[in-house]
Amino acid sequence: MSIDPNIDPNIGANAAFQRHRNELDITVGAPSQRLSVVVAILISGVVVAAVFGSGAMRDWAFELTLDAIPGAELVFAAADTWHRWMDWLGAPDVFDAIHAWIERWRLG
Amino acid sequence: MLFPTLDFGLFFLIVFAIAWSVRGSPTGRKSVLIVASYIFYGYWDWRFCFLLGFSSLANYTAGLWIDRLGDARQRKLVLIVAVVINLGLLAYFKYTGFFIESLNDAAYSLGLERELPFLEIILPVGISFFTFQGISYVADVYRRVIPASRSVLNVLLYISFFPQLVAGPIVRAQIFMPQIEKPADPNRIFASIGITLILIGMFKKVVIANYLATEMVDNVFFDPFFYGPIDLLLAVYGYAIQIYCDFSAYSDIAIGVALLLGFRFQKNFNQPYRAQSIQDFWRRWHISLSSWLRDYLYIPLGGSRAGPLRTRLNLMITMLLGGIWHGAAWTFLFWGLLHGLGLVVERMLGWGRSAARRPAWQKVLATVLVFHFVCLAWIFFRSEDFATALTYLGGFANFSAPVEFATPFIIGLLLVGLSFHFVPHDTVERTASVVRRLPPVAQGALGGLLLVVIDALGPEGIAPFIYFQF
């Protein structure tokens, strides 16, 4: 079905919609791709996501477990440090101290 | 079936492959997409597929009927019948329980003992969205903006197309119908933008919205009594960012998925928290709903053409109905009332019109004020009931409570969520253009890797999108 050329779309309540129609189209001036390119993108995306996203696939792809990677201890130590740092970032102690100080100041 | 899940990923890949393989046959492609959409919808509760089908067929029939009638009064009568059917379905499934409960409360307060029986009606996912699409279709046929569709497949697909079916955007027939009728063009797929939108949407939902909900917002809104002003302030900022990242993420993914299937939807969010007036906010937030309310409610009521008093009344009616559209609760109605009052006051003071001519500091101040007004309204929107909302507001005077959520992690999440509003408005398009220069395999590998990283960054499990309940 196509819009009837004899019908004026700029009537009544539709006028406001028509005025802003192009502003809201994210594809105006955007580059497009061919289907074969899109298929290549999706296949490579699926393969990478499957290999890195699934433990079983990762082990199968590399035929080794993470423990067997040379220097795995270093990797795990780095991961531990990262998690400790995240815990610290998530801890309210520092801000509780600041709040307590403000309260002491407020209450004299 | 939630977007950021493996189930949906596999479902989409199958639909993508089949829909593009039958691209030579518009009827075949439409049929594939209709079947896929009904499978997608039936994944929640297959019984509601009949409701979806009934709604589509009723609007299809009404459209044809209006198109055939020459007499203006008869056309209007059919339009009214169609709107009543659409709103009747919505009212039954969404508001029956609310009306019975409200009537019982009113009877109890008048000292009447007798209670109406409580009906437990399951709310079909997305009913508010597909009902509004149905109304816009028959109203546009009535206004002769579009001709009625002769093909039932067109209307079935328009109402049920799975990317936008359960949480919008509310797509107009005049945008969607011409795209269905044309054969899909395999040389013109906006894949880079689509994939960029999907990844941005996944990040917003899986990382920011989920963390803010689970780490802070849900706890504080569950019982705000125990929290002090800093936590309450952070939680309402958090909810403002959460609902934006949740809902705009759904829209981003829906638009991206539709683009990969060869369909274009319009933008649904345009950096809403940088709005300088309430009117500006509604031009940027849930654009498909606000423009629907403008075109199918506010303007038919008379808009701003019937004098200042009538304009204010029209604004209030529109926003109150917009509020109750979100959910069957007094808190949503009050949320709509607050926004309606905001629009009326703004119009009376002429703030909206003078926005562009203001000096820079006034623009910044206006943005901050509008954001805080919107946050105030979010408290009522998010709270379980009025009592909780009032406890929340009362908590701003509770200085004795310790601060729990003012952590770098939470503040970091808020800043990242807010940063989406202050990057150039065409960031997605620019990012897509840069990514597109890479070889296709590298583009896909980058996308796949980012998907894994986003999944790893987010908390365990995926909460349903907030707008599913509407």
Interface residues (C-beta under 8 A of the other chain):
Chain A: M1 S2 I3 D4 I7 P9 I11 G12 A13 N14 A16 F17 H20 R21 L24 D25 I26 T27 G29 A30 P31 S32 Q33 R34 L35 V37 V38 A40 I41 L42 I43 S44 G45 V46 V47 V48 A49 A50 F52 G53 M86 L89 G90 A91 P92 F95 D96 I98 H99 E103 R106
Chain B: L13 F16 W20 D140 R143 R144 V145 I146 P147 S149 R150 S151 N154 R172 Q174 I175 M177 P178 I180 E181 P186 N187 R188 I189 F190 A191 S192 I193 I195 L197 E215 I230 I255 L259 L260 R264 Q266 K267 N270 I287 S291 R294 D295 Y296 I299 P300 F399 P402 V403 E404 F405 A406 T407 P408 F409 I410 G412 V428 E429 A432 S433 R436 P440 V441 A442 Q443 G444 A445 G447 G448 L449 L451 V452 D455
